[in-house]
Amino acid sequence: MRVVLASASPARLEVLRRAGIDAEVIVSGVDEDAVEVADPAALTLTLARMKAAAVADALPASDEPVLVIGCDSLLEFDGRAQGKPADAERAVACWRAMRGRSGVLHTGHRAIVVEDREQRADEAVASTVVHFADLDDAEIDAYVATGEPLWVAGAFTVDGLGGPFVTGIEGDYHNVVGLSLPLLRTLLGGLGVDWPTLWRRPAG
C-alpha cells in the first residue's frame, strides 16, 4: 500500500519512518489561518480532515490502494489554542507564560484509504499533557534565538532543542512530536488495514 503524508512536517515523516513506514509527502496547501474553530481539539481535527481530503481528492487514478494521513497539532494553554508563533516576540511571550506550568498538546488525525476509486476514512484526536520547565529569561531568549520555536505548534519541541525544557508528559510521546502511532494504528484497524502490512520490506 502506498502511504502519503499530507503534511510538510519533517517530524511527522520521521515518526513514520522510525516506525518502519516509508511515506511520501504531498503538502495539501490548506490555508490553516483561514479556519476558525473555537475548541482547540476540534480545530486540529478540522484541519487534519481538510488536509487529508485535499490530497486524497487530487490523487490520480491508480490500481494500487493509497493511504493518506492528515494531521494537525495545537497546544491548548489556559483554554486557548497556541499554534506556531508569528514571530520571535510572540514566541518569547508564549514561553514566559508557559514556564513552570502545563498545557495540552492536541493532534487531529484523519486517515483515508483510497481504493478502487472509493474512499473510506476515520478520524480522531489524541491529547497529551505537557509539563514545562521553569526557564529563566536568558534560557527563553536563547531558545527563541535558535529559530526552532517559530516553526512548531506551541513554540516548543520535545524531540529537538526544546527537549530539556519539557519536564514530563502524560500520554503518548509521539503525539507531542506530531503524530500518535497508537491512535493511527487504531484508526487503520477500523479501516481494514493491518499495521504490520505497512512496514517496509527488506531489500532482496
Summary of the structure (lengths in Angstrom):
residues: 204
radius of gyration: 17.5
end to end distance: 18.3
largest distance: 56.6
contacts: 657
relative contact order: 0.18
helix: 39%
strand: 27%
